[in-house]
Amino acid sequence: MLGFLYFFWKIDADLTLYLCDYFSDVKKSLRGKTVWITGSSSGIGEYLAYELARHGCKLILSGINEERLNSVKFKCIEIGLVEDDVYVLPFNLTDFDIHEECVKKVLQKFRKLDILINNAGRSQRASFEEIDIKVDKEIFDINLFGTLNLTRKILPHFIENKGGHFVVTSSCVGKMGIPSSASYTGSKHALHGYFETLRVEMSRKNIDVTMLCPGPVFSHALENAFTGTPGQKFGRLSKSTDRKMQTDRCARLMSVAIAHKLDEVWIAPQPNLVFFYLVQYTPTFFRKDRLSLCFRGKVLDSPFIAYGDLVEEAVMMVSQRLSSTTTPEVINALLTSQMRRLFNLVGRNAAESDRSTFFGSTGPGFETTLAACYQGYQLSPPPRGRKIFPDLSEKTSYAEVSFQKRQCCSHAWGPTPENVPGPAAFL
């Protein structure tokens, strides 16, 4: 029993996928296949292209950044493909009118398509009540409707050739609701509904559907993620210390799932993987606790909110409401209110937000930092031998505060609850 538990804790995919990876010859199944990958200019799509190139697949690379697509193409050629086996086809997935033309170009080039990998998409970070309806529509256009329309344009070709394979890059949020990504979560859930229906309808026509559900993976997803405001990007980079899977390992497991035509796979290292099982087999218990197990410190990183994310989010919200006449008392009240709201949102004990000092290995947390600097307090010890902010006065503009706040974002994260000392009378 202990041996099984140890084995389960060490795996980074659901049991079926893990065993297929361990025992199978992926290259034999994929060699010579023609594969179209959308969203292949970076992240998972890029590394999946490299993985399939190693297995001898002919590739169509699509995305909106032609320069990046050509860079991916050249690396695929370095891996072992010939130039004629890699076709760069840049286009915007939300431009529905050109999908049919793109399909014609692919078929003119290779005469046949074996696998369509619907990988294009964008993530999001914003609470439910802050999301503008325009953002909902834009996310669904990219993550859902663009994917559906391209799939429908390819489907007649698969039916005519009596076979084909649709692969969809979903996410862990396609299997469970996660705070601060409502539109993104909704779009991924919708993908499951559409493509699981397609799987049933095509089951007697030799057309397969594979849903890929990765957990947190190192990529530029957060940098380019939507917020709740139209036209705004989240702009956060992944850190090397984040609990995320390496992109090449994720791509390797995806290629195994594609080779074996598995219906649905979960890809994530522990402790992330266990949450797939909890939501699948104990849904009432899991949802009743509102995913609170995910948020007791940095158990899981993006898209699961960690403690530092909550502190940063609270300060970002408050800083947007400051003016030259804002008093320290008002700032402190706003911070407390926002922290309580965010802690309640993710199921944390709201009493934790009353702690007035958060000292960790990297310095003071944002809640104390902003309020204390406005009141003229000297933080001790200051991180990296200096104050996070220079002296601020009541005349300090929002632009200056915002700039200084962003400058210290990389090292002023609040610690996890396990490391937080008891409440201290600071303000």
Order of alpha helices (4+ residues) and beta strands (2+ residues): alpha-alpha-alpha-beta-alpha-beta-alpha-beta-alpha-beta-alpha-alpha-beta-alpha-beta-alpha-beta-alpha-alpha-alpha-alpha-beta-beta-alpha-alpha
